[in-house]
Amino acid sequence: MTTYTFDTAATPTRHAWFAWLVFAVIWFGSIGHNTLISPDEGRYATLSLGMLQSGDWLSPRLNGLLYFEKPALPYWLGAISFKLFGITEFAARLWPALAGFLSIGMVGLTARRLWGSDAGHLAAMIMGSSSWVMLNSHFLNLDTGLTCFLTMTLCAFLLAQREDAGRSERRGWMWLSWAGMAGAILCKGLIGIAIPGAVLVFYSLLFRQFAFWRRLHLISGIILLLALTAPWLVLVSLKNPDFARFFFIHEHVERFLTTEHRRSGPIWYFVPFLLIGFMPWVTLLPAVLRQGMQRAGRESLQRDRLLLVWALFIFVFFSLSGSKLPSYILPMFPALALLAGHYLSRQRPSVLMKHLLVPLLFWLALLVTSFFSHRWVEADVPLSALQPLARHIALGALVFVLGTACAWRFLVLERKTAAVIALSLASLSALTLAMIGYNPYAQLKSSKEIVQRLQPTPDTEVFSVRSYDQTLPFYLQRPVTLVDYVDEFELGEKIEPAKWIPTLDGFVLRWHGSHRALAMMSADTYQLLKAQGVPMRVVYSDPRRLVVAKP
């Protein structure tokens, strides 16, 4: 393969670092703009807020009910963020935004140490501008934090296994890798050790390389992992006898093997999320896959091959799972970014020119689509919510076109890193504009406007009848009483039955006895209660729900 060494003098280091400053300002500048939406953002913000308000940092509670679906580390970090920055959307999204940014930094540092400064800038920019990394880092979820710790695990492992790493350096990096697995476990469970362990096993079997197993510092690493994870797991199990079976069996084994969580999908479910998610670098995938299969010298660890196995295992593992959500494949993107950065660092600038076409056409297609926003109008999605999104997508498309033109010009001048920076900043800016335009639509999936308009007093009892908006307790800053609604609250309602109302008849009795009360429900539930003569006055309604007050 013909390789090309980029002349770093063509793009001075200070210019690259200035670009990173601009990148960071755009990255963090918009995380507080949009309202939180249901379900995920409302759920995890409410869990963190409940932990801060109750002072119970051991047993997570969602809407006041015990909730053991995931470990507590993300809720701890969210609660700390609320404590430091106030109960705002910015504070709620700070951890995933920071986790995404740290992942980018770790990818850049690792590529720089392994393949040089040029590869470091390229890999980091590719990672940070990939649409799926950016979007998930600006949305409150658990997979961005999981990806951060798995990126730490992967990158520290690669640095530890360098041929020129000294004994103490290797031990330090491996301990950091084990700490990354501990963090991943405390973010989302045993998947934090299952993914790295399975990848090493498959890599060893496929390529018959086993020497690195002797350099894992297994004993001290396992001790470190247990020291970081066991205290919470043991203490929460001792305090809550139902935790162990629910967390380890229901949330791990049953989630993977069954469709009980109603998140199933076809075997190709993640294909579109990979292709769109790796924009604007998606056309690099064939070259990246070919590079990942090549043997590099006689090193005891073939890094590109390991990265390829990491990415493919995550994709196949979740494709076979009975529970699928779009963000599940996010941990494969750091490996893809490392491979892509390594590949581009060895190519002439002209190679990248042909890769500008597909992302350019993609954004031009979005630009054309934005003129037909009226075609997406539905009964519960008015045009007023779609038009701002369409305008911002159009503006983002124009920004991306301009960035592509700049990238092309840099490539003509054989300034490859400058071209990648220009395209990356264009992608990040375009996606940020689109997300800002999403806010009017987000209002339809949030209770922020309802709470601001009604401003219920502290002594107003609030019910959620046969439905539940995850953002309602967060914006109320207190729990609501669930009525005839189970879903993910099944365990908590079983343990603490006094905290909810299981039947509609029970709600009617409670409603009559309340001095001041509000209830959120669907139009169908309202008509049912109205037919029974329940006294109610509609104080808010939109295409998706309504709120009634006791007269």
N, C-alpha and C positions, 0 to 999 in steps of 0.2 A: 504493500500500500504506500502510495506517495504521501508524505506528510509535509506539513508546512509549519515552520516556527514563526509565530507572530512577533513582530517588532514592537515590543512594549513601549518604545519611545514614541510610537505613533499616537498612542493614547496615554498621556501621562498619568501616573498613579493618582495625583491630586484630583484630576478630572474624574477618575473612576470613583474616588471616595466622595466627591461632591455629588455625583449621580446617586450614590447610596444614601446620602443625606436627603436628597429630593425624594427618593424611594420611600424612606422611613416616614417623611412628613405626609406623603400621600397615604401610606399604609395605615398609619394610626389616626390620621386626621378625620376620617369619616366614620369611625366605629360607633360613635354616639349619635349619629344622625337619625337613623331609622328607629321606629318603635319596635319593641320586641314582638315576635309573632308566636302563635300557637301552632304546633305543640312544643317543639324542642326548646326554643328559647325561653318560653314561659316556664316550662318545667324546671330547667336547670337554674334559672334565676330565682325561682321560688324556693328551690331546695337550699341554695346558698343563703338567701335572705332568712329563711326559717332557722337555719343553723346560727346565723348571727343574732337573731332576735331571741331565740330560746337559750343560747349559751351552751346547748348540748352539741358538742363537736364530735360525739361518738356515734350516735344513731341518727342517720339522715331522716328527715320528715318532709314529705311533699303535701302541701296544703294541710299541715298539722298531723298527718297520718304517717306511720312508720313506712319507710320506703327503702327496700334493699336491692333494687335491680342493679345498681352499680356501686363501686367503692366510693369513698368519701373525699379523696384528694381534690377533684375538681370543685366540690362544694366548699372545701376549706379555702381554696384559692379565690373562689368567687366571694365568699364571706369576707375575706381579708380585703379584697378589692372594694367592696361596699363600705367597709370600715374606713378605708383610706380616702376614697373618692366620692362617697355618698351613694345613695340608692338611685343610680341613673343607668341609662342604656350603655353609656361609655364604660362604667365600672363593670357592668354585666358581661360585656364582650371583651374586656381587657385581657383576660387570660387566654382565650383562643387566639386573639390577635398577636399577643406576645409569644405564644407557643409556635404559631406559624412563622413569625419573624426569627425566633431562635432556631427553628428547623432550617430556614434559609441560611443563617449564619453558620450552622454546623456543616451543612453541605458545602458551602464555600470554603470553610477552613479545611475540611477533609480533602477536597479536590486540590486545594493549593498545596497541602503537605504531600500529597501523593504524586501530582502531575505538574505542579508549577502554578505561578501566579495567574497566568492567562486562564488556565482551566478553572481556577478558583472563582474568578469573576464570572466566567461563562456559566458554570454549574449553578452558582447562587442566583444569577439573574434568570436563568431558565426555570429554576425552582420557584422563585418569587412571582414570576409573571405567568406561570401556568394557571389557567383559569380555575381549576378545581382547588388548588392550594389557596389561591387568593380568596375565592368565594367562601370556602369553609372557614378560613381564618377570620372572616368578618361576620360570622354567624355563630351564635352561641350553641355549641355542641360539644360532645366528648371526644370525637374522633380526631380533632386537631391536636388536643393534648396528648392523646395516645400516640399520634404520629410524631409529635415532638420527642417523646421519650424513646420510641422505637428508632427514630433517627439518631438519637444519642447512642443507643445500643449499637446500631449498625456502624456509625462513623467511628466511634471509639474502638470497636472491634477491628475495623480496617486499619486504623492507625497503630493499634497494638501489634498487629501481625505483620508490620513492615519488616523487611529483611534487615534493615539497618537500625531497628529499634533496640535500645539497650535493655538490660534486664529490669531495671527499676522503672524505666519508661513504659515498657510493655505491661508491667504489673499495674501501674497507675492507670493506663488506658483501659485495661481489662476490668479493673475495679469500677471505672466510670461506666463501662458497658453493662456490668451487672447492676449498677445503680439505675441505669436507664431502664432495664427490665423491671426493677422494683417500682419505679415510677409508673411504667406502663400498666403493671398489675394494679396499682392503687388508682389508676385512672379508669380502667375498664375490665379488670379481672384477669383470669389466667391466660387470655389471649396474649398478654404482654410477655409471657415466657414461651408460649406455644409457637408463636411465629418465628422468633429467632432460633429456637431449638430445632424445629422442623426444617428450617432452611439449611442449617448446618448439616443435618442428617442427610437430606436429599442431595446437597452439594457434594458431600463426601462419597455417597454411593454412586452418583452420576459420573464424577470425574476421578474417583479413586484417589482422593487426597485426604489423608488422615493426620498428617504431621501436626497441624495446628491444634488438634485436640489436646496435645500435651502442653500447650501454652495458654490454656483458658483460665488457669488459676481456679480450678473448679471448687476446691475446698473453701478457700478464703472468699471466693465469689459467692458461693451459696450461703455462707455465713452472713456476708454483707446483705444479700438479698433478703434473707429471713429477718435480719435485724431491722430492716426498713419496712417490711410488709407485715410480719407476724403480729407486732403489738396491736395494731388496729383490728386485724382479723380475729385475734384471740379475744380482745376485750369486747368487741361488738357481739361476738358469739356468746360470751358469758352473760352479757346483759340481756341478749335477745335470743332465746332458745330456738326460735324459728328461722334465724338468719342462715345458718350453715346449709340446711337442706335447700332453702329457696335460692340462695346465691350460687352455690356450687352445682346443684342439679338442675333446677328450673332455668336459671339464667345462663348456664353454660351448655350442658348436655342437651336439654330439651330445645333450647333456642337454635342450636346448630342442626339437630337431627329432625326436628319437626317444624310444621308451619303454624304452630299454636299462636305465635305472636302476630299472625296475619300480615307478614312482611315477605311473602314469597314472591318469586318471579322466575321467568324462564332462564335457561342456562346462559343465554347471551345478555342477560339483564345489564351487566356492567360495561358492555362494549361501547354503547354511546357515551357513557360517562367517562370512559377512558379517552375516547377520541376527542370529544369536546373539551374534556378536562385538561388535556395536555396541549390545547391551543395556547400560543401560536406555534408550538414546536412539534405538532403531531406528525408532520411528514418526516421528522427525524427518526421515528420509531423503527422503520425497516433497517436503517443503517445501525441504529443502536442495538437492535436484536442481533444483527450479524456480528457486530463488534463483541457482544457479550458471549458469543460462542467461540471466539478465537482464543487460542492459547498464547499467553504472553511470556516468552522466555521459559526459564526453569524455576520460577518462584514457587515456593511451597503453598502459596495461596494465590490462586488466579482471581484477582479482584473483580475484573469485569464479569467473569463467569458467576461469581458469587452474587454480584448485584443483579444479574439477570435472573438467577434462581430466586432471589428475594422478591423481585417484582412479579415473576410468573406465579410463584407459590401463593402470594397474597391474592392475586387475581383469580386463580383456580379455586383456592380454598373457599373464598366467599361466594364464588359462582356456584359451588356445590352445596352451600349452606341452605337450610330451609328458611333462614331469616335473612333478608336482604334490605339494605338501605343504601342510597347512592354514595354516602360518605365512607362506607366501609372500606373501599379500596384506596383511600387516601394514603395509607402508609407505603404504597408502592411508588409514589411519586418522587421521594428523595432518591431512591435507587435509579429511577429513570433520569432524573436531573444529573446525577453523578455520571452516568454513562454518556448522556448527551454532551455534558461539559467536556468530558475526556475526549469524545469523538471530535467535537468542533475545534478543540484546541490544537488538533493535529491536521486540520484541513486548511486549504487556501480559502480566502474570503469569498471567492467566486462560487464555491460550493454552496454557500448559504443562500445565494440569490434565488435559486429555483424553489427554495423552501418558503419564500415570502408569498407565493401565489395563493396557496390554499387558505391561510388565515386571512389574507386580504379579501378573497372571495367570500369567506364566511362572514366577515363584518359587513361587506357590501350587501350580502343577502339579508342580514339583520336590518340594514338601512332601508332596503326596499320593503321588508315586512313591516317596519315601523309606520309606514304610510297606510297600512290596512288594519290598524288597531280596532276599528269598529267591528271587524269580523270575529273578534274574540269576546265580544260582549255576551254575557249570559245573565240569567235571572239574578244571580247573586254577585255578579261582577259588572258593575256599571262602567260606562265609557269614561266617566270622570276619574276612575281609578287607573284606567289603561293609558289614557292620553299622556300624562306626565312620564310614564315609563317609556312610551314610544318616543317621545321627544328626547329623553336622555339617552336612549339607545342610539338614536340617529346622531346625536352629538358625539357620543362615544365612538361611533363608526367613523365619523369625520376625523376625530383625533387619531384613531388607529391608522386611517389612510395617510394622514400627515406623518405619523411615526414611521410607517412603512417606507414612505418616500425618503425620509431622512436615513433610514437604515440602508436603503438602496444606494444612496449617495455615498455613504461611508464605505460600503462594499466596493464601489467603483474606485474609491481612493485606497482600497486595501486596508481599511481600518476595521477589522473584524469585531474586536471587542466593543468599539464604539457603536457599531451597527447593532450588536446584540443588546447593548444598553438602551439604544433608541427604541428598538422594537419592544423591549421589556417595559420601559416606562410608558410607551403607548398602550400596551396591553393592560397594564395596571390602571392607567388613567381611564381608559375606556370602560373597564369593568367597574371602577369606582363610580363613574357617572351613571352607569346603568343601575347600580345598587341604590344610589341616591334617588333616582327616579322611581324606584320600587316602593318608596315609603307610602304614597297614597293607597297603593294596593295592599300594603302591609296593614294599614289601618283596618281593613276588612277582617283580618285574622288576629286582631288584638282588642283588648278591652280598655286601652288607655283612654280613648275618647269618651267611652262610657263613664269611666270613673271621674274624669275631669268635668264632664257635664253634670253628673248627678251629685258628686261630692257627698257621699253618705257619711253621716256622723258616726263616731266610734260606737255608739250604742245601737246603731242600725244593724239588725241581723240580715245577713246576705246568704241567699240560697242559690244553689246551682241545680236545676231540676232536670233530670234525665239527660243532661249534657254537661260538658265541663270545658270552659275556655282556660287553658293553662296559664294565660297571662293575667287573669282576673285577680288571683290572690297577690300576685306581685304588685300590680298597680294599686290595689287596695292596701297593700302592706300588712295583710292579715289573712288568715284562712277563711274560706267560705264553707257552708254546710252542704255536703253532697246529698242529693235526693235521688233514690232509685238509679244510681250510677255506680258501676263497679270498675270494669276495665283494669288498669294497672294498680288500682287501689285494693284489689281483692285481699291481699295479705294484711294490709294495714287496717282495713275495715273488719277483718276477722279478729284481729288482736284487740282492737279498740272499738267495739260496736257502738259505744255511746256517742261516738264522734260523727256519725252520719245517720241518715234516715233511709231505711231500705225500701219503703213503699210510698206510693203517692198518697194513700190514705193517711199515713203518718205525717206527711208534710202538711196536709190540709189541717189536721189537728194543731200542729205546731204553728201554722200560719195564723189560725184564729186566735191563738194565745199570745202572739207576738205584739208588742207595743208599736214598734217601728220596724219595717222589714222591706227588703227588696229581693226579687228572684229573677234569675236569668233562665230562659227556656226557649225552646223552639216554638214556632207558630202553631204547630200541631198540638203540642202539650198545652199551650195557652187555650186553644179552642176546647180541648178536653176538660180542663179545669173550669173554664167559663160555662160549659154546659152543665157542670155540677153546681153552679151557683157560687163558686168561690169568689169572694170580693177582691177585685184586682183593678188597678189602674195602670195602663201602659204609659211608661215614662220615657221609653227609648225603644226604637226599632230600626233595624236595617235588613237587608235581604237575607241575612243568615240567622238572626236571633232577635229576641226582644227582651226587655226588662220591665217587670211590673212592680208596682209599689202597693203596699197595703193601704187602702183608703183611711 
